Amino acid sequence: MVAVSYIDEGFISIASLMLGVGAIQKSLISMDLIGLARIITRTCIMAIVEFTSMAMELVLATYFLRDIKIRMIVIAFMSTVATLALGGVEAVLAKTPMKKSCVKVLIGGKVSLHIIA
C-alpha cells in the first residue's frame, strides 16, 4: 500500500512539474528532460531516506556496545525484528495471514540484503 502511495505521489509530482514546464516553454525536449530528472531525483531521495532511517535505527541500537561481536549480533537481531514488524504491518493492512506475511517479508529482506552486500 505504501508503494502504491509513493508511486501515485510520484506520478502526480512528475506530471505537475512537466505541465508547469510545458506552460512556460513549448519545447518537448525540456518537458522530457525535466520529467526524467524528477524521476531520477525522486528515486535517489527515496533510497537515501530509506537507507538513513534504517542505518540510524541500527546505529542507535548499538551505540553503547563496544564489543564488535555483540554489536554485530544486536544489529542482526534488530534488523530481523524490524523486518518482522514490517511484515506484521503488511499483514494487517493487506488482511493476509500474519505468519505468511512476516516470513515473506523476512526472507525477501534477507535475500535482498545478501544480493546488495
Phi, psi and omega in degrees: 000322179293320179299318179298319179297316178296319180295315179298314178298321179295316178299316180296316181298313182292317180296318179298317180296316180294321177295322178296317178293320180295329178289330182270313181245138181265029183258125177292326180296318179299317179295318179296316181294319180292324176295316178295317179298319179293322177299314181296316181293320178296320178297315180296317180298315180297319180295317181294316180297316180296314180297315182296317181294317179291318181296319180294320178298315182289325179292315180296326181291335185243011187301319185271359180271125182261336179280123186296323181293316178294320179299316180294321178295317180295319178298315179298317180295314182296320179293325177294316179297316180296321180292319177295321178297320177297321176296323177295319177297317178300318181297318180293314183291321183269355181056048177248167179299134185300310184298316181297316181294317181297315180295319180299313181291321179297311180294316178299318180294316180293320178296315180294326177296318180288328177292317181291317182283000000 
